[in-house]
Amino acid sequence: MNGFTDRFTDRLEPLGVATGAFLVVMSLLTVIGMPWATNGSIPVTIFQLLGILGTAAIGVGLVWLARTD
């Protein structure tokens, strides 16, 4: 009946896509903010970058999982 809700077969699909997109955007903004610039330790910097990549991977995976039929 509604053009927005008829588009999705699962009621939680828009929530999964929005959450995944939010995670990807936040990880990109974190990289742009250069958190390693205020840190003097190489291992901590590597750990931060791995966390950023992990967050982006979870976001992409969530979008892919929400959009898969």
mmCIF file of the N, C-alpha and C atoms, coordinates in Angstrom:
data_MODEL
# 
_entry.id   MODEL 
# 
loop_
_atom_site.group_PDB 
_atom_site.id 
_atom_site.type_symbol 
_atom_site.label_atom_id 
_atom_site.label_alt_id 
_atom_site.label_comp_id 
_atom_site.label_asym_id 
_atom_site.label_entity_id 
_atom_site.label_seq_id 
_atom_site.pdbx_PDB_ins_code 
_atom_site.Cartn_x 
_atom_site.Cartn_y 
_atom_site.Cartn_z 
_atom_site.occupancy 
_atom_site.B_iso_or_equiv 
_atom_site.pdbx_formal_charge 
_atom_site.auth_seq_id 
_atom_site.auth_comp_id 
_atom_site.auth_asym_id 
_atom_site.auth_atom_id 
_atom_site.pdbx_PDB_model_num 
ATOM 1   N N  . MET A 1 1  ? 0.797  -1.189  0.000  1.00 0.00 ? 1  MET A N  1 
ATOM 2   C CA . MET A 1 1  ? 0.000  0.000   0.000  1.00 0.00 ? 1  MET A CA 1 
ATOM 3   C C  . MET A 1 1  ? 0.849  1.267   0.000  1.00 0.00 ? 1  MET A C  1 
ATOM 4   N N  . ASN A 1 2  ? 1.946  1.211   0.709  1.00 0.00 ? 2  ASN A N  1 
ATOM 5   C CA . ASN A 1 2  ? 2.811  2.362   0.834  1.00 0.00 ? 2  ASN A CA 1 
ATOM 6   C C  . ASN A 1 2  ? 4.014  2.173   -0.084 1.00 0.00 ? 2  ASN A C  1 
ATOM 7   N N  . GLY A 1 3  ? 4.403  3.188   -0.814 1.00 0.00 ? 3  GLY A N  1 
ATOM 8   C CA . GLY A 1 3  ? 5.515  3.074   -1.757 1.00 0.00 ? 3  GLY A CA 1 
ATOM 9   C C  . GLY A 1 3  ? 6.852  2.796   -1.085 1.00 0.00 ? 3  GLY A C  1 
ATOM 10  N N  . PHE A 1 4  ? 7.016  3.273   0.131  1.00 0.00 ? 4  PHE A N  1 
ATOM 11  C CA . PHE A 1 4  ? 8.282  3.051   0.834  1.00 0.00 ? 4  PHE A CA 1 
ATOM 12  C C  . PHE A 1 4  ? 8.357  1.637   1.395  1.00 0.00 ? 4  PHE A C  1 
ATOM 13  N N  . THR A 1 5  ? 7.292  1.175   2.024  1.00 0.00 ? 5  THR A N  1 
ATOM 14  C CA . THR A 1 5  ? 7.344  -0.138  2.662  1.00 0.00 ? 5  THR A CA 1 
ATOM 15  C C  . THR A 1 5  ? 7.148  -1.276  1.671  1.00 0.00 ? 5  THR A C  1 
ATOM 16  N N  . ASP A 1 6  ? 6.507  -1.041  0.546  1.00 0.00 ? 6  ASP A N  1 
ATOM 17  C CA . ASP A 1 6  ? 6.313  -2.102  -0.446 1.00 0.00 ? 6  ASP A CA 1 
ATOM 18  C C  . ASP A 1 6  ? 7.606  -2.428  -1.181 1.00 0.00 ? 6  ASP A C  1 
ATOM 19  N N  . ARG A 1 7  ? 8.567  -1.555  -1.137 1.00 0.00 ? 7  ARG A N  1 
ATOM 20  C CA . ARG A 1 7  ? 9.827  -1.743  -1.826 1.00 0.00 ? 7  ARG A CA 1 
ATOM 21  C C  . ARG A 1 7  ? 10.681 -2.821  -1.152 1.00 0.00 ? 7  ARG A C  1 
ATOM 22  N N  . PHE A 1 8  ? 10.507 -3.027  0.146  1.00 0.00 ? 8  PHE A N  1 
ATOM 23  C CA . PHE A 1 8  ? 11.328 -3.944  0.905  1.00 0.00 ? 8  PHE A CA 1 
ATOM 24  C C  . PHE A 1 8  ? 10.533 -5.196  1.264  1.00 0.00 ? 8  PHE A C  1 
ATOM 25  N N  . THR A 1 9  ? 11.169 -6.359  1.074  1.00 0.00 ? 9  THR A N  1 
ATOM 26  C CA . THR A 1 9  ? 10.504 -7.607  1.430  1.00 0.00 ? 9  THR A CA 1 
ATOM 27  C C  . THR A 1 9  ? 10.619 -7.877  2.920  1.00 0.00 ? 9  THR A C  1 
ATOM 28  N N  . ASP A 1 10 ? 11.667 -7.389  3.551  1.00 0.00 ? 10 ASP A N  1 
ATOM 29  C CA . ASP A 1 10 ? 11.877 -7.549  4.978  1.00 0.00 ? 10 ASP A CA 1 
ATOM 30  C C  . ASP A 1 10 ? 11.701 -6.198  5.654  1.00 0.00 ? 10 ASP A C  1 
ATOM 31  N N  . ARG A 1 11 ? 10.985 -6.182  6.764  1.00 0.00 ? 11 ARG A N  1 
ATOM 32  C CA . ARG A 1 11 ? 10.735 -4.910  7.439  1.00 0.00 ? 11 ARG A CA 1 
ATOM 33  C C  . ARG A 1 11 ? 11.994 -4.302  8.032  1.00 0.00 ? 11 ARG A C  1 
ATOM 34  N N  . LEU A 1 12 ? 12.990 -5.124  8.349  1.00 0.00 ? 12 LEU A N  1 
ATOM 35  C CA . LEU A 1 12 ? 14.216 -4.616  8.959  1.00 0.00 ? 12 LEU A CA 1 
ATOM 36  C C  . LEU A 1 12 ? 15.314 -4.303  7.943  1.00 0.00 ? 12 LEU A C  1 
ATOM 37  N N  . GLU A 1 13 ? 15.038 -4.506  6.667  1.00 0.00 ? 13 GLU A N  1 
ATOM 38  C CA . GLU A 1 13 ? 16.038 -4.223  5.640  1.00 0.00 ? 13 GLU A CA 1 
ATOM 39  C C  . GLU A 1 13 ? 16.484 -2.766  5.635  1.00 0.00 ? 13 GLU A C  1 
ATOM 40  N N  . PRO A 1 14 ? 15.579 -1.795  5.707  1.00 0.00 ? 14 PRO A N  1 
ATOM 41  C CA . PRO A 1 14 ? 16.045 -0.397  5.726  1.00 0.00 ? 14 PRO A CA 1 
ATOM 42  C C  . PRO A 1 14 ? 16.921 -0.095  6.950  1.00 0.00 ? 14 PRO A C  1 
ATOM 43  N N  . LEU A 1 15 ? 16.610 -0.707  8.083  1.00 0.00 ? 15 LEU A N  1 
ATOM 44  C CA . LEU A 1 15 ? 17.421 -0.497  9.279  1.00 0.00 ? 15 LEU A CA 1 
ATOM 45  C C  . LEU A 1 15 ? 18.820 -1.083  9.108  1.00 0.00 ? 15 LEU A C  1 
ATOM 46  N N  . GLY A 1 16 ? 18.919 -2.262  8.511  1.00 0.00 ? 16 GLY A N  1 
ATOM 47  C CA . GLY A 1 16 ? 20.229 -2.872  8.270  1.00 0.00 ? 16 GLY A CA 1 
ATOM 48  C C  . GLY A 1 16 ? 21.066 -2.072  7.296  1.00 0.00 ? 16 GLY A C  1 
ATOM 49  N N  . VAL A 1 17 ? 20.440 -1.586  6.254  1.00 0.00 ? 17 VAL A N  1 
ATOM 50  C CA . VAL A 1 17 ? 21.161 -0.783  5.262  1.00 0.00 ? 17 VAL A CA 1 
ATOM 51  C C  . VAL A 1 17 ? 21.606 0.543   5.876  1.00 0.00 ? 17 VAL A C  1 
ATOM 52  N N  . ALA A 1 18 ? 20.737 1.175   6.633  1.00 0.00 ? 18 ALA A N  1 
ATOM 53  C CA . ALA A 1 18 ? 21.088 2.460   7.247  1.00 0.00 ? 18 ALA A CA 1 
ATOM 54  C C  . ALA A 1 18 ? 22.203 2.286   8.282  1.00 0.00 ? 18 ALA A C  1 
ATOM 55  N N  . THR A 1 19 ? 22.139 1.236   9.074  1.00 0.00 ? 19 THR A N  1 
ATOM 56  C CA . THR A 1 19 ? 23.175 1.004   10.083 1.00 0.00 ? 19 THR A CA 1 
ATOM 57  C C  . THR A 1 19 ? 24.517 0.690   9.423  1.00 0.00 ? 19 THR A C  1 
ATOM 58  N N  . GLY A 1 20 ? 24.493 -0.143  8.390  1.00 0.00 ? 20 GLY A N  1 
ATOM 59  C CA . GLY A 1 20 ? 25.728 -0.466  7.675  1.00 0.00 ? 20 GLY A CA 1 
ATOM 60  C C  . GLY A 1 20 ? 26.331 0.756   7.009  1.00 0.00 ? 20 GLY A C  1 
ATOM 61  N N  . ALA A 1 21 ? 25.498 1.563   6.393  1.00 0.00 ? 21 ALA A N  1 
ATOM 62  C CA . ALA A 1 21 ? 25.993 2.784   5.749  1.00 0.00 ? 21 ALA A CA 1 
ATOM 63  C C  . ALA A 1 21 ? 26.556 3.745   6.788  1.00 0.00 ? 21 ALA A C  1 
ATOM 64  N N  . PHE A 1 22 ? 25.914 3.824   7.955  1.00 0.00 ? 22 PHE A N  1 
ATOM 65  C CA . PHE A 1 22 ? 26.420 4.668   9.027  1.00 0.00 ? 22 PHE A CA 1 
ATOM 66  C C  . PHE A 1 22 ? 27.805 4.211   9.479  1.00 0.00 ? 22 PHE A C  1 
ATOM 67  N N  . LEU A 1 23 ? 28.005 2.905   9.626  1.00 0.00 ? 23 LEU A N  1 
ATOM 68  C CA . LEU A 1 23 ? 29.306 2.387   10.044 1.00 0.00 ? 23 LEU A CA 1 
ATOM 69  C C  . LEU A 1 23 ? 30.389 2.698   9.013  1.00 0.00 ? 23 LEU A C  1 
ATOM 70  N N  . VAL A 1 24 ? 30.058 2.563   7.736  1.00 0.00 ? 24 VAL A N  1 
ATOM 71  C CA . VAL A 1 24 ? 31.039 2.853   6.688  1.00 0.00 ? 24 VAL A CA 1 
ATOM 72  C C  . VAL A 1 24 ? 31.387 4.338   6.670  1.00 0.00 ? 24 VAL A C  1 
ATOM 73  N N  . VAL A 1 25 ? 30.384 5.185   6.776  1.00 0.00 ? 25 VAL A N  1 
ATOM 74  C CA . VAL A 1 25 ? 30.635 6.635   6.765  1.00 0.00 ? 25 VAL A CA 1 
ATOM 75  C C  . VAL A 1 25 ? 31.452 7.050   7.987  1.00 0.00 ? 25 VAL A C  1 
ATOM 76  N N  . MET A 1 26 ? 31.144 6.501   9.149  1.00 0.00 ? 26 MET A N  1 
ATOM 77  C CA . MET A 1 26 ? 31.889 6.850   10.352 1.00 0.00 ? 26 MET A CA 1 
ATOM 78  C C  . MET A 1 26 ? 33.336 6.365   10.273 1.00 0.00 ? 26 MET A C  1 
ATOM 79  N N  . SER A 1 27 ? 33.567 5.214   9.664  1.00 0.00 ? 27 SER A N  1 
ATOM 80  C CA . SER A 1 27 ? 34.954 4.755   9.523  1.00 0.00 ? 27 SER A CA 1 
ATOM 81  C C  . SER A 1 27 ? 35.724 5.649   8.549  1.00 0.00 ? 27 SER A C  1 
ATOM 82  N N  . LEU A 1 28 ? 35.067 6.093   7.488  1.00 0.00 ? 28 LEU A N  1 
ATOM 83  C CA . LEU A 1 28 ? 35.729 7.015   6.565  1.00 0.00 ? 28 LEU A CA 1 
ATOM 84  C C  . LEU A 1 28 ? 36.028 8.360   7.231  1.00 0.00 ? 28 LEU A C  1 
ATOM 85  N N  . LEU A 1 29 ? 35.098 8.839   8.028  1.00 0.00 ? 29 LEU A N  1 
ATOM 86  C CA . LEU A 1 29 ? 35.331 10.097  8.729  1.00 0.00 ? 29 LEU A CA 1 
ATOM 87  C C  . LEU A 1 29 ? 36.435 9.961   9.776  1.00 0.00 ? 29 LEU A C  1 
ATOM 88  N N  . THR A 1 30 ? 36.555 8.789   10.363 1.00 0.00 ? 30 THR A N  1 
ATOM 89  C CA . THR A 1 30 ? 37.632 8.563   11.322 1.00 0.00 ? 30 THR A CA 1 
ATOM 90  C C  . THR A 1 30 ? 38.987 8.591   10.627 1.00 0.00 ? 30 THR A C  1 
ATOM 91  N N  . VAL A 1 31 ? 39.061 8.014   9.443  1.00 0.00 ? 31 VAL A N  1 
ATOM 92  C CA . VAL A 1 31 ? 40.312 8.047   8.687  1.00 0.00 ? 31 VAL A CA 1 
ATOM 93  C C  . VAL A 1 31 ? 40.648 9.484   8.290  1.00 0.00 ? 31 VAL A C  1 
ATOM 94  N N  . ILE A 1 32 ? 39.646 10.243  7.885  1.00 0.00 ? 32 ILE A N  1 
ATOM 95  C CA . ILE A 1 32 ? 39.872 11.633  7.501  1.00 0.00 ? 32 ILE A CA 1 
ATOM 96  C C  . ILE A 1 32 ? 40.346 12.449  8.704  1.00 0.00 ? 32 ILE A C  1 
ATOM 97  N N  . GLY A 1 33 ? 39.866 12.088  9.912  1.00 0.00 ? 33 GLY A N  1 
ATOM 98  C CA . GLY A 1 33 ? 40.266 12.797  11.117 1.00 0.00 ? 33 GLY A CA 1 
ATOM 99  C C  . GLY A 1 33 ? 41.681 12.495  11.565 1.00 0.00 ? 33 GLY A C  1 
ATOM 100 N N  . MET A 1 34 ? 42.333 11.538  10.933 1.00 0.00 ? 34 MET A N  1 
ATOM 101 C CA . MET A 1 34 ? 43.720 11.147  11.197 1.00 0.00 ? 34 MET A CA 1 
ATOM 102 C C  . MET A 1 34 ? 43.999 10.942  12.689 1.00 0.00 ? 34 MET A C  1 
ATOM 103 N N  . PRO A 1 35 ? 43.445 9.876   13.299 1.00 0.00 ? 35 PRO A N  1 
ATOM 104 C CA . PRO A 1 35 ? 43.664 9.662   14.732 1.00 0.00 ? 35 PRO A CA 1 
ATOM 105 C C  . PRO A 1 35 ? 45.117 9.333   15.061 1.00 0.00 ? 35 PRO A C  1 
ATOM 106 N N  . TRP A 1 36 ? 45.888 8.910   14.088 1.00 0.00 ? 36 TRP A N  1 
ATOM 107 C CA . TRP A 1 36 ? 47.280 8.562   14.333 1.00 0.00 ? 36 TRP A CA 1 
ATOM 108 C C  . TRP A 1 36 ? 48.176 9.797   14.466 1.00 0.00 ? 36 TRP A C  1 
ATOM 109 N N  . ALA A 1 37 ? 47.674 10.959  14.093 1.00 0.00 ? 37 ALA A N  1 
ATOM 110 C CA . ALA A 1 37 ? 48.478 12.179  14.151 1.00 0.00 ? 37 ALA A CA 1 
ATOM 111 C C  . ALA A 1 37 ? 48.779 12.599  15.595 1.00 0.00 ? 37 ALA A C  1 
ATOM 112 N N  . THR A 1 38 ? 47.900 12.239  16.523 1.00 0.00 ? 38 THR A N  1 
ATOM 113 C CA . THR A 1 38 ? 48.106 12.608  17.918 1.00 0.00 ? 38 THR A CA 1 
ATOM 114 C C  . THR A 1 38 ? 48.740 11.477  18.712 1.00 0.00 ? 38 THR A C  1 
ATOM 115 N N  . ASN A 1 39 ? 49.084 10.402  18.036 1.00 0.00 ? 39 ASN A N  1 
ATOM 116 C CA . ASN A 1 39 ? 49.622 9.227   18.695 1.00 0.00 ? 39 ASN A CA 1 
ATOM 117 C C  . ASN A 1 39 ? 51.075 9.043   18.285 1.00 0.00 ? 39 ASN A C  1 
ATOM 118 N N  . GLY A 1 40 ? 51.932 8.730   19.239 1.00 0.00 ? 40 GLY A N  1 
ATOM 119 C CA . GLY A 1 40 ? 53.340 8.577   18.912 1.00 0.00 ? 40 GLY A CA 1 
ATOM 120 C C  . GLY A 1 40 ? 53.785 7.129   18.789 1.00 0.00 ? 40 GLY A C  1 
ATOM 121 N N  . SER A 1 41 ? 52.882 6.193   18.991 1.00 0.00 ? 41 SER A N  1 
ATOM 122 C CA . SER A 1 41 ? 53.247 4.786   19.018 1.00 0.00 ? 41 SER A CA 1 
ATOM 123 C C  . SER A 1 41 ? 52.792 4.083   17.740 1.00 0.00 ? 41 SER A C  1 
ATOM 124 N N  . ILE A 1 42 ? 53.717 3.410   17.079 1.00 0.00 ? 42 ILE A N  1 
ATOM 125 C CA . ILE A 1 42 ? 53.387 2.685   15.834 1.00 0.00 ? 42 ILE A CA 1 
ATOM 126 C C  . ILE A 1 42 ? 52.429 1.519   16.080 1.00 0.00 ? 42 ILE A C  1 
ATOM 127 N N  . PRO A 1 43 ? 52.621 0.675   17.107 1.00 0.00 ? 43 PRO A N  1 
ATOM 128 C CA . PRO A 1 43 ? 51.669 -0.427  17.325 1.00 0.00 ? 43 PRO A CA 1 
ATOM 129 C C  . PRO A 1 43 ? 50.239 0.053   17.607 1.00 0.00 ? 43 PRO A C  1 
ATOM 130 N N  . VAL A 1 44 ? 50.112 1.142   18.347 1.00 0.00 ? 44 VAL A N  1 
ATOM 131 C CA . VAL A 1 44 ? 48.777 1.674   18.628 1.00 0.00 ? 44 VAL A CA 1 
ATOM 132 C C  . VAL A 1 44 ? 48.144 2.220   17.352 1.00 0.00 ? 44 VAL A C  1 
ATOM 133 N N  . THR A 1 45 ? 48.923 2.847   16.519 1.00 0.00 ? 45 THR A N  1 
ATOM 134 C CA . THR A 1 45 ? 48.430 3.358   15.241 1.00 0.00 ? 45 THR A CA 1 
ATOM 135 C C  . THR A 1 45 ? 47.949 2.216   14.353 1.00 0.00 ? 45 THR A C  1 
ATOM 136 N N  . ILE A 1 46 ? 48.725 1.143   14.296 1.00 0.00 ? 46 ILE A N  1 
ATOM 137 C CA . ILE A 1 46 ? 48.321 -0.025  13.498 1.00 0.00 ? 46 ILE A CA 1 
ATOM 138 C C  . ILE A 1 46 ? 47.031 -0.617  14.048 1.00 0.00 ? 46 ILE A C  1 
ATOM 139 N N  . PHE A 1 47 ? 46.929 -0.702  15.360 1.00 0.00 ? 47 PHE A N  1 
ATOM 140 C CA . PHE A 1 47 ? 45.713 -1.229  15.982 1.00 0.00 ? 47 PHE A CA 1 
ATOM 141 C C  . PHE A 1 47 ? 44.507 -0.351  15.667 1.00 0.00 ? 47 PHE A C  1 
ATOM 142 N N  . GLN A 1 48 ? 44.681 0.969   15.686 1.00 0.00 ? 48 GLN A N  1 
ATOM 143 C CA . GLN A 1 48 ? 43.595 1.887   15.336 1.00 0.00 ? 48 GLN A CA 1 
ATOM 144 C C  . GLN A 1 48 ? 43.156 1.694   13.887 1.00 0.00 ? 48 GLN A C  1 
ATOM 145 N N  . LEU A 1 49 ? 44.119 1.573   12.983 1.00 0.00 ? 49 LEU A N  1 
ATOM 146 C CA . LEU A 1 49 ? 43.771 1.390   11.568 1.00 0.00 ? 49 LEU A CA 1 
ATOM 147 C C  . LEU A 1 49 ? 43.072 0.051   11.334 1.00 0.00 ? 49 LEU A C  1 
ATOM 148 N N  . LEU A 1 50 ? 43.495 -0.992  12.053 1.00 0.00 ? 50 LEU A N  1 
ATOM 149 C CA . LEU A 1 50 ? 42.801 -2.279  11.939 1.00 0.00 ? 50 LEU A CA 1 
ATOM 150 C C  . LEU A 1 50 ? 41.374 -2.193  12.466 1.00 0.00 ? 50 LEU A C  1 
ATOM 151 N N  . GLY A 1 51 ? 41.175 -1.417  13.518 1.00 0.00 ? 51 GLY A N  1 
ATOM 152 C CA . GLY A 1 51 ? 39.827 -1.205  14.034 1.00 0.00 ? 51 GLY A CA 1 
ATOM 153 C C  . GLY A 1 51 ? 38.947 -0.454  13.054 1.00 0.00 ? 51 GLY A C  1 
ATOM 154 N N  . ILE A 1 52 ? 39.529 0.533   12.384 1.00 0.00 ? 52 ILE A N  1 
ATOM 155 C CA . ILE A 1 52 ? 38.781 1.290   11.374 1.00 0.00 ? 52 ILE A CA 1 
ATOM 156 C C  . ILE A 1 52 ? 38.404 0.389   10.207 1.00 0.00 ? 52 ILE A C  1 
ATOM 157 N N  . LEU A 1 53 ? 39.358 -0.417  9.747  1.00 0.00 ? 53 LEU A N  1 
ATOM 158 C CA . LEU A 1 53 ? 39.062 -1.350  8.646  1.00 0.00 ? 53 LEU A CA 1 
ATOM 159 C C  . LEU A 1 53 ? 38.026 -2.386  9.063  1.00 0.00 ? 53 LEU A C  1 
ATOM 160 N N  . GLY A 1 54 ? 38.103 -2.851  10.297 1.00 0.00 ? 54 GLY A N  1 
ATOM 161 C CA . GLY A 1 54 ? 37.112 -3.810  10.791 1.00 0.00 ? 54 GLY A CA 1 
ATOM 162 C C  . GLY A 1 54 ? 35.719 -3.212  10.852 1.00 0.00 ? 54 GLY A C  1 
ATOM 163 N N  . THR A 1 55 ? 35.621 -1.971  11.285 1.00 0.00 ? 55 THR A N  1 
ATOM 164 C CA . THR A 1 55 ? 34.327 -1.295  11.335 1.00 0.00 ? 55 THR A CA 1 
ATOM 165 C C  . THR A 1 55 ? 33.737 -1.123  9.943  1.00 0.00 ? 55 THR A C  1 
ATOM 166 N N  . ALA A 1 56 ? 34.576 -0.738  8.988  1.00 0.00 ? 56 ALA A N  1 
ATOM 167 C CA . ALA A 1 56 ? 34.094 -0.595  7.609  1.00 0.00 ? 56 ALA A CA 1 
ATOM 168 C C  . ALA A 1 56 ? 33.678 -1.952  7.044  1.00 0.00 ? 56 ALA A C  1 
ATOM 169 N N  . ALA A 1 57 ? 34.430 -3.001  7.348  1.00 0.00 ? 57 ALA A N  1 
ATOM 170 C CA . ALA A 1 57 ? 34.079 -4.337  6.853  1.00 0.00 ? 57 ALA A CA 1 
ATOM 171 C C  . ALA A 1 57 ? 32.762 -4.824  7.448  1.00 0.00 ? 57 ALA A C  1 
ATOM 172 N N  . ILE A 1 58 ? 32.538 -4.553  8.720  1.00 0.00 ? 58 ILE A N  1 
ATOM 173 C CA . ILE A 1 58 ? 31.263 -4.929  9.338  1.00 0.00 ? 58 ILE A CA 1 
ATOM 174 C C  . ILE A 1 58 ? 30.112 -4.155  8.695  1.00 0.00 ? 58 ILE A C  1 
ATOM 175 N N  . GLY A 1 59 ? 30.319 -2.873  8.417  1.00 0.00 ? 59 GLY A N  1 
ATOM 176 C CA . GLY A 1 59 ? 29.278 -2.073  7.772  1.00 0.00 ? 59 GLY A CA 1 
ATOM 177 C C  . GLY A 1 59 ? 28.949 -2.568  6.379  1.00 0.00 ? 59 GLY A C  1 
ATOM 178 N N  . VAL A 1 60 ? 29.975 -2.877  5.591  1.00 0.00 ? 60 VAL A N  1 
ATOM 179 C CA . VAL A 1 60 ? 29.744 -3.391  4.231  1.00 0.00 ? 60 VAL A CA 1 
ATOM 180 C C  . VAL A 1 60 ? 29.057 -4.753  4.302  1.00 0.00 ? 60 VAL A C  1 
ATOM 181 N N  . GLY A 1 61 ? 29.496 -5.584  5.227  1.00 0.00 ? 61 GLY A N  1 
ATOM 182 C CA . GLY A 1 61 ? 28.863 -6.894  5.380  1.00 0.00 ? 61 GLY A CA 1 
ATOM 183 C C  . GLY A 1 61 ? 27.417 -6.793  5.809  1.00 0.00 ? 61 GLY A C  1 
ATOM 184 N N  . LEU A 1 62 ? 27.114 -5.844  6.672  1.00 0.00 ? 62 LEU A N  1 
ATOM 185 C CA . LEU A 1 62 ? 25.735 -5.661  7.115  1.00 0.00 ? 62 LEU A CA 1 
ATOM 186 C C  . LEU A 1 62 ? 24.843 -5.184  5.978  1.00 0.00 ? 62 LEU A C  1 
ATOM 187 N N  . VAL A 1 63 ? 25.342 -4.275  5.160  1.00 0.00 ? 63 VAL A N  1 
ATOM 188 C CA . VAL A 1 63 ? 24.567 -3.812  3.997  1.00 0.00 ? 63 VAL A CA 1 
ATOM 189 C C  . VAL A 1 63 ? 24.361 -4.963  3.035  1.00 0.00 ? 63 VAL A C  1 
ATOM 190 N N  . TRP A 1 64 ? 25.416 -5.741  2.784  1.00 0.00 ? 64 TRP A N  1 
ATOM 191 C CA . TRP A 1 64 ? 25.295 -6.873  1.859  1.00 0.00 ? 64 TRP A CA 1 
ATOM 192 C C  . TRP A 1 64 ? 24.293 -7.900  2.397  1.00 0.00 ? 64 TRP A C  1 
ATOM 193 N N  . LEU A 1 65 ? 24.359 -8.179  3.696  1.00 0.00 ? 65 LEU A N  1 
ATOM 194 C CA . LEU A 1 65 ? 23.460 -9.151  4.298  1.00 0.00 ? 65 LEU A CA 1 
ATOM 195 C C  . LEU A 1 65 ? 22.007 -8.652  4.278  1.00 0.00 ? 65 LEU A C  1 
ATOM 196 N N  . ALA A 1 66 ? 21.814 -7.367  4.508  1.00 0.00 ? 66 ALA A N  1 
ATOM 197 C CA . ALA A 1 66 ? 20.454 -6.813  4.508  1.00 0.00 ? 66 ALA A CA 1 
ATOM 198 C C  . ALA A 1 66 ? 19.868 -6.798  3.101  1.00 0.00 ? 66 ALA A C  1 
ATOM 199 N N  . ARG A 1 67 ? 20.692 -6.595  2.087  1.00 0.00 ? 67 ARG A N  1 
ATOM 200 C CA . ARG A 1 67 ? 20.178 -6.507  0.727  1.00 0.00 ? 67 ARG A CA 1 
ATOM 201 C C  . ARG A 1 67 ? 20.037 -7.861  0.028  1.00 0.00 ? 67 ARG A C  1 
ATOM 202 N N  . THR A 1 68 ? 20.643 -8.925  0.595  1.00 0.00 ? 68 THR A N  1 
ATOM 203 C CA . THR A 1 68 ? 20.570 -10.255 -0.006 1.00 0.00 ? 68 THR A CA 1 
ATOM 204 C C  . THR A 1 68 ? 19.208 -10.864 0.265  1.00 0.00 ? 68 THR A C  1 
ATOM 205 N N  . ASP A 1 69 ? 18.625 -11.422 -0.764 1.00 0.00 ? 69 ASP A N  1 
ATOM 206 C CA . ASP A 1 69 ? 17.308 -12.073 -0.575 1.00 0.00 ? 69 ASP A CA 1 
ATOM 207 C C  . ASP A 1 69 ? 17.463 -13.426 -0.074 1.00 0.00 ? 69 ASP A C  1 
# 
